[in-house]
Amino acid sequence: MSRNNNHPTDVGIVPNKEGTGAKELGYKIDKTHYIIVLNDEGNSKVDSIHKLLLDPNKVVNDNDYNYLSLLAIDEIYSNHIGETSSHQELKTAFGTTDKKEIVKQIIIHG
């Protein structure tokens, strides 16, 4: 199944409403905001990852990087109230149901 043809839009990093100090990273596809909650390492590494990916002189081979290690909560939410998407919704939006690949896409594009 091919990936959704609509171009995703960054919804940015926002403070966690629960006051835990964690941050949410969101990625909007169509009308759905896919959200992951980052741990402290994730908070500090996301900006570094984005800068590295923007540098045309860097070649990034991140196939072995464990993006799941950046999560405070091992879940992908479909909104800010904690609802999750079905496997079919994830497959349609991201072209896969593999959590590691989806988290990678959210981090890289979010």
Number of C-alpha atoms within 10 A of each C-alpha: 8 10 12 14 10 9 9 19 14 15 17 13 18 11 13 15 11 8 8 9 13 20 23 23 26 27 23 21 18 13 8 16 19 26 28 29 22 26 19 13 12 23 20 12 15 18 13 12 14 14 10 14 14 10 10 8 8 9 9 11 7 9 9 6 10 12 19 19 14 21 21 18 13 14 16 21 18 22 16 15 7 12 13 16 15 11 12 12 15 20 18 16 22 21 16 18 16 12 15 14 17 22 25 17 14 21 23 14 17 21
